[in-house]
Amino acid sequence: MRTKVYSLDTQMEDLYLQSLSAQREDNSRDIEKMKGMLRTAMDSMLTDKQKQCITMYYFEHRNMREIADTIGVNKSTVSRHIKAASENLKKLRAFIG
């Protein structure tokens, strides 16, 4: 019968991987919390068009031309909506820290 021998490096690697796994779980909770805060902020601080443009641009990874074609406005209008929404959301920094 063979005995499996673990080196200190292997043990340290296992501990490191366990630590990373725990950090990912903590991070995923933080990320979900931040997403919730962002949704709340978007609902209360942005117009419907701004929300629509921000969602398509940042979450659906669409370009401005695609967004413009989808909602029936000029590409420059989409750009203005995204810029205005970004400016409004920057105001959150004062509350978050």
N, C-alpha and C positions, 0 to 999 in steps of 0.2 A: 504494500500500500504506500502510495506516495503522499508526502506531506507538502502542502502548498506553503511556500515561503514568501512572505511579504516583506518588501524592503521598506525602509522609512520613507523613501520617495513615493512609493505606491500608497502608503497610508496617508501621507500629506496630500497627495493628489485626491484621494477619496474624500478627505475632510474639506479640501478646497471645493470640490464639485458639490458636496452637500451644502456648503456655505453659499455657493452661487445659486443653487436651486432655491434655498430659503430667501435669498435676496430677490430673485425673480418673482417669487410669490408676493413678497412685500411690495415690490415695484408694481406688479400688476394691480394690486389693490389701490396703490397711490394713483396709478394711471387712470383706473376706472373712476376714482373720486374726482380727479381733475377733469375727465371727460364730462362728468355730471355737472361740475361747476361751469364748464364751458357751455354746455347746452343751456343751463339756466341763464347764463349771461347773454347768450345769443338770443334767447327768447325775450329777455327783458330790455336789451340794449340795441337791438338791430331791427331795421325794417324787414318786411317780408322779402323784398328783393335782395337786400343785403344777405339775409340768412340763406336764401336760395343760391346766390352766387358763391358765398363762402363755402357752403356745403359741397357744391359741385366742384369747386376749384381745389379745396384742400382735402376733402374726404373722398371724393369720387375721382380725383386726379384728372379732371377734364381741363382742356385749355380754354382760353377766353373766347376763341372763335366758336368752339362747340357750345359753350354756355350761351353765347349770344344767339346762335342759331336755335337753341332749344327754347329760350324764353322770349325770342322775337325782338331783340334789341340790338343796338350797335355794339361792336366789340369795345369801343371806348366807354360806353355806358357800363358795361360789365366791369371794366377796369376801375371806373369811378366808384361803383358799388363796393368792390373789394377793398379799395383804399379807404373809403369812409367806414366800412365795417372794421377794418384793422385799427383805424384811429380810435373808434369807439371802444374796442376791446382792450386797447392799450391802457385805458383808464382803470382797468382791473388791477394793474400793477400796484396802485396805491393801496388797494385792499389786501392783496395777497402778500406783498412785502417785497 
